[in-house]
Amino acid sequence: MTLVLAINACDGVVLAADGQATTSSANPTRMPTKKLGNLHGRIAYGCAGSAGLKQRVVERLRATISAEDCELPLCELRPKIFKVVNQLQHDALAEHVQLTNSEPAHVAFLFGGVDDGTPWIYEIDVAGRDQEHFISEAIGQAAHFAHYGLMHHNHYELAKRDLKQVRMFAFRITANTILTDASGAAGVGSIQMYQVDSTGATELSDDEMKAMAYTLGVWQTRERDIFAGFHGAEDGGAAGSSPVEKDASADDGIKL
């Protein structure tokens, strides 16, 4: 399973990914891996696809895209990134040795950055098509799970939320994808996450990831408590007292 997810916040962008790689063989095995990285500490990226081709693309990006380039507005940076990725996609296709049940190496990339205070998400898919996304996007074999999760949380208006809130949604969607995917990913602890704001791209620490796992448990408990206060569709859920009686200002561990 591969999932790379990007969500815009009001003050930046969050990228999240699972941490599993699968060997391409008759008897595939799993191993931990990192699917997210950064360019010069300014832009975060995530990759889905062939590991070897990803390594080549990342190496070329780091050699070709300068720190100064990473400060450019997306309209100027976009063709520079596209040229690097697309050329190596073509190279991989030309280099492919046709064997039974084999396919060319392929990659898709998501990039996230901030342009003059405005977050952006930029995608190059496995066919070399590129697109800017203004709210969110997901790539990889498990992207459909994330798209469902994004739609499920659409009423939260994530683009209006700050980074600390949006990264909780990214964590929840990625964790649920890992738990749902039938290929049996390693588990919640394998999530990797970056956030990008006006100061640059930062990978979240193990402690921050553990705090989000704890917060997710609190969040789910609150949802159960709220649902327990509903008494049937026929009365619109109006019967009974409010299920949330705890002081909202109390420190219950949900702050990161």
C-alpha positions as CSV (number, residue, x, y, z in Angstrom):
1,M,0.0,0.0,0.0
2,T,1.1,3.5,-0.7
3,L,-0.6,6.7,0.3
4,V,0.7,10.3,0.1
5,L,-1.8,12.9,1.2
6,A,-1.6,16.7,1.1
7,I,-4.1,19.1,2.7
8,N,-4.0,22.9,2.6
9,A,-4.5,24.8,5.9
10,C,-5.1,28.6,6.2
11,D,-1.4,29.1,7.2
12,G,0.4,26.3,5.3
13,V,0.1,22.7,4.0
14,V,0.4,19.3,5.6
15,L,1.8,16.2,3.8
16,A,1.3,12.7,5.3
17,A,2.2,9.3,4.1
18,D,2.3,5.7,5.2
19,G,5.6,4.1,6.0
20,Q,5.6,0.8,4.1
21,A,7.5,-0.3,1.1
22,T,6.7,-3.5,-0.8
23,T,9.3,-5.4,-2.8
24,S,8.4,-6.2,-6.4
25,S,8.8,-9.9,-6.6
26,A,6.8,-13.1,-6.9
27,N,6.6,-13.3,-3.1
28,P,6.5,-9.6,-2.1
29,T,7.6,-8.6,1.4
30,R,7.1,-5.4,3.4
31,M,9.7,-3.1,4.9
32,P,9.7,0.4,6.5
33,T,10.4,3.4,4.3
34,K,10.1,7.1,4.1
35,K,8.0,8.6,1.3
36,L,8.3,12.2,2.3
37,G,11.2,14.6,2.1
38,N,12.0,18.3,1.4
39,L,13.9,20.5,-1.0
40,H,16.3,22.9,0.8
41,G,14.0,23.0,3.8
42,R,11.4,25.1,1.9
43,I,9.2,22.6,0.0
44,A,7.9,19.2,1.1
45,Y,7.3,16.4,-1.3
46,G,5.9,12.9,-1.3
47,C,6.3,10.1,-3.9
48,A,4.4,7.0,-4.9
49,G,5.8,4.5,-7.3
50,S,9.1,2.7,-8.0
51,A,11.7,3.3,-5.3
52,G,14.7,3.4,-7.7
53,L,13.1,6.0,-10.0
54,K,12.1,8.0,-7.0
55,Q,15.7,8.1,-5.9
56,R,16.8,9.3,-9.3
57,V,14.1,12.0,-9.4
58,V,14.9,13.3,-5.9
59,E,18.7,13.4,-6.6
60,R,18.0,15.4,-9.9
61,L,15.6,17.7,-8.1
62,R,18.1,18.5,-5.4
63,A,20.8,19.1,-7.9
64,T,18.7,21.2,-10.3
65,I,16.2,23.1,-8.1
66,S,18.2,25.6,-6.0
67,A,17.3,27.1,-2.7
68,E,16.5,30.4,-4.5
69,D,14.2,28.5,-6.9
70,C,12.2,27.3,-3.9
71,E,11.4,30.9,-3.0
72,L,9.8,31.5,-6.4
73,P,6.0,31.7,-6.9
74,L,4.5,28.4,-8.0
75,C,3.8,29.7,-11.5
76,E,7.6,30.1,-12.0
77,L,8.7,27.1,-10.0
78,R,6.2,24.7,-11.5
79,P,7.8,24.3,-15.0
80,K,11.2,23.8,-13.4
81,I,10.0,20.9,-11.2
82,F,7.9,19.5,-14.1
83,K,10.9,19.4,-16.5
84,V,13.0,17.3,-14.0
85,V,10.3,14.8,-13.1
86,N,8.8,14.4,-16.6
87,Q,12.2,13.9,-18.2
88,L,13.1,11.0,-15.9
89,Q,9.6,9.5,-16.4
90,H,10.4,9.5,-20.1
91,D,13.8,8.0,-19.5
92,A,12.4,5.2,-17.4
93,L,9.9,4.3,-20.2
94,A,12.7,4.3,-22.8
95,E,15.0,2.2,-20.5
96,H,12.3,-0.4,-19.8
97,V,13.2,-4.0,-20.7
98,Q,10.0,-5.7,-21.8
99,L,9.5,-9.0,-19.9
100,T,6.5,-11.1,-19.1
101,N,4.3,-9.4,-16.5
102,S,6.7,-6.5,-16.2
103,E,6.0,-2.8,-16.4
104,P,8.1,0.3,-16.7
105,A,9.3,2.1,-13.5
106,H,6.8,4.9,-12.7
107,V,6.4,7.6,-10.1
108,A,3.9,10.2,-9.0
109,F,4.8,13.2,-6.9
110,L,3.0,15.7,-4.6
111,F,4.7,18.9,-3.7
112,G,3.6,21.4,-1.0
113,G,4.8,24.9,-0.3
114,V,3.8,28.4,0.6
115,D,3.8,31.3,-1.9
116,D,3.7,34.8,-0.3
117,G,1.6,33.4,2.6
118,T,-0.6,31.3,0.4
119,P,-0.3,27.4,0.6
120,W,-0.1,25.4,-2.6
121,I,-0.3,21.7,-3.6
122,Y,1.2,20.6,-6.9
123,E,0.9,17.1,-8.4
124,I,2.7,15.3,-11.2
125,D,1.0,11.9,-11.9
126,V,2.4,8.7,-13.3
127,A,1.4,9.7,-16.8
128,G,3.3,13.0,-16.6
129,R,0.2,15.1,-16.2
130,D,0.5,18.0,-13.8
131,Q,-2.0,20.0,-11.8
132,E,-2.3,22.4,-8.9
133,H,-4.8,21.5,-6.2
134,F,-6.4,24.2,-4.1
135,I,-7.7,22.1,-1.2
136,S,-6.2,18.7,-1.0
137,E,-5.0,15.7,-3.0
138,A,-3.8,12.1,-2.5
139,I,-1.7,9.7,-4.7
140,G,-0.8,6.1,-4.5
141,Q,-2.7,2.8,-4.7
142,A,-4.7,3.7,-1.5
143,A,-5.6,7.2,-2.6
144,H,-9.3,6.3,-2.9
145,F,-9.4,5.6,0.8
146,A,-8.0,9.1,1.5
147,H,-10.4,10.7,-1.0
148,Y,-13.3,9.2,1.0
149,G,-11.8,10.5,4.2
150,L,-11.4,14.0,2.8
151,M,-15.0,14.0,1.7
152,H,-16.1,12.7,5.1
153,H,-14.4,15.6,6.8
154,N,-15.4,18.2,4.1
155,H,-17.9,20.0,6.5
156,Y,-14.9,21.0,8.7
157,E,-13.8,23.4,5.9
158,L,-10.2,22.4,6.4
159,A,-8.7,25.2,4.2
160,K,-10.0,27.6,6.9
161,R,-8.3,25.7,9.8
162,D,-4.7,26.2,11.0
163,L,-1.9,23.7,10.6
164,K,-2.3,22.1,14.1
165,Q,-5.9,21.3,13.3
166,V,-5.3,20.2,9.7
167,R,-2.5,17.8,10.6
168,M,-4.9,16.0,13.0
169,F,-7.2,15.4,10.0
170,A,-4.3,14.2,7.9
171,F,-3.2,11.9,10.7
172,R,-6.7,10.5,11.1
173,I,-7.3,9.9,7.4
174,T,-3.9,8.2,7.0
175,A,-4.3,6.1,10.1
176,N,-7.8,4.9,8.9
177,T,-6.4,4.1,5.5
178,I,-3.7,2.0,7.0
179,L,-6.2,0.1,9.1
180,T,-8.6,-0.4,6.2
181,D,-6.2,-1.4,3.4
182,A,-6.3,-5.1,2.8
183,S,-2.6,-5.4,2.0
184,G,-1.9,-5.1,5.8
185,A,0.3,-2.1,6.4
186,A,2.5,-1.9,9.4
187,G,0.2,0.2,11.6
188,V,-0.4,3.7,12.9
189,G,3.1,4.2,14.1
190,S,4.4,4.1,10.5
191,I,2.9,7.5,9.6
192,Q,5.3,10.2,8.4
193,M,4.3,13.8,8.3
194,Y,5.6,17.2,7.1
195,Q,4.1,20.6,7.6
196,V,5.1,23.7,5.5
197,D,4.5,27.3,6.5
198,S,6.1,30.6,5.7
199,T,9.3,29.6,7.6
200,G,9.9,26.4,5.7
201,A,9.2,22.6,5.6
202,T,9.5,20.7,8.9
203,E,9.1,16.9,9.6
204,L,7.0,16.2,12.6
205,S,8.9,14.5,15.5
206,D,8.1,11.1,17.1
207,D,6.7,13.0,20.1
208,E,4.4,15.1,18.0
209,M,3.1,12.0,16.2
210,K,2.5,10.3,19.6
211,A,0.6,13.3,20.7
212,M,-1.6,13.1,17.6
213,A,-2.3,9.4,18.3
214,Y,-3.4,10.3,21.8
215,T,-5.5,13.3,20.5
216,L,-7.2,11.0,18.0
217,G,-8.3,8.8,20.8
218,V,-9.8,11.8,22.7
219,W,-11.5,13.0,19.5
220,Q,-13.1,9.6,18.9
221,T,-14.3,9.4,22.5
222,R,-15.9,12.8,22.2
223,E,-17.7,11.6,19.0
224,R,-19.1,8.5,20.9
225,D,-20.2,10.8,23.7
226,I,-22.0,13.1,21.3
227,F,-23.7,10.2,19.5
228,A,-24.8,8.8,22.8
229,G,-27.0,11.9,23.3
230,F,-29.0,11.3,20.1
231,H,-32.4,9.6,20.7
232,G,-33.6,8.6,17.3
233,A,-34.3,10.2,13.9
234,E,-38.0,10.7,14.6
235,D,-37.3,13.5,17.1
236,G,-34.3,14.9,15.2
237,G,-32.0,13.9,18.0
238,A,-33.5,16.7,20.2
239,A,-34.5,14.5,23.2
240,G,-32.3,14.4,26.2
241,S,-29.7,16.7,27.6
242,S,-26.6,17.8,25.8
243,P,-24.0,15.0,25.7
244,V,-21.2,17.4,26.1
245,E,-21.2,18.8,29.6
246,K,-17.5,19.0,30.3
247,D,-16.0,22.5,30.4
248,A,-14.7,23.1,26.9
249,S,-11.8,25.2,28.4
250,A,-10.5,22.3,30.5
251,D,-7.1,20.8,29.6
252,D,-8.1,17.4,28.3
253,G,-4.9,16.6,26.4
254,I,-6.2,17.6,22.9
255,K,-3.7,20.5,22.6
256,L,-0.5,19.8,20.6
